[in-house]
Amino acid sequence: MSIDPPGSGSTVRRIMLGASLRRLREASGLDRGQAGFHIRASESKISRMELGRVGFKTRDVEDLLTLYGVVDDSERRALLEMVREANTPGWWHKYSAELPTWFTTYVGLEEAASVIRTYEVQFVPGLLQTAAYARSVFQLGNPDATPDKIERRVHMRMQRQERFTQKDGPRLWAVIDEAALKRTIGGREVMSEQLQHLLEVAALPNITIQVMPFKFGKHAAEGGAFSILRFPESDLSDVVYVEQLWGALYLDKREDIDPYLTAMEQLCVESTTPGGTVELIGGLLRKM
């Protein structure tokens, strides 16, 4: 299944709420057609609700909870609170004018993830970029953008990073192709600052950085960059994010995810150890 771009709500909250409604329906012995009839909707709408691919109306959820025999007040309140959260815009939506709609999906997933594993070929991963490096990347990719628009995108990228530098923040495990570290973005001063920043964040307990060296001319991820997001809720599958020039793929079917998990594991085996990463980046800095 490919995850649909969100409206204004939280993608992950919709998925969580949908999974909860599916479990309750199955426990009550009802099929989707019966549930749909009860709220004057089609079977396909119930399916989309349970997959978290549509918005939720409070009245529909209330009626379904009654149908499924959920009478406990605290349980009902918790699920109805999820409806409110699923329909509440995240902080990143204030940047919607600067972002393509397909990318807001990723930011919502990123915000909820407990572990992100990423492989990047061309640039330092966004979550590890300095402001100056990010600004140079945005200017390269958006030569006609106004300075104000560039600064808003830089500010958003810095805001996305805050969770990962906090105590007990999510886990970030990045594999960076050596070419990205040797490609001078923004000039020597910007690149030097970026490499120094990588050394600093690599010392954080929840961030692991590895480098895929040139000596592996052929490796497991020749297809390009991708990220794997994992969530604290056991009911939610991993999501693979593959960015393309004018869009992105969001994959959460097991048969689609497994090849990426295998590729990521192989990348980690073939890449530098964290200690080797520090040595490699330190060598690059000394040469600048």
Secondary structure, DSSP 4 states (H G I P E B T S, - for coil): -BPPPPSSS-HHHHHHHHHHHHHHHHHTT--HHHHHHHTT--HHHHHHHHTT-S---HHHHHHHHHHTT---HHHHHHHHHHHHHHTSPPGGGGGTTTS-HHHHHHHHHHHH-SEEEEEESSS--GGG--HHHHHHHHHHH-TTS-HHHHHHHHHHHHHHHGGGGSTTPPEEEEEEEHHHHHS--S-HHHHHHHHHHHHHHHTSTTEEEEEE-TT-SS-TTTT--EEEEE-SSTTSPPEEEEEETTEEEEE-SHHHHHHHHHHHHHHHHHSPPHHHHHHHHHHHHHH-
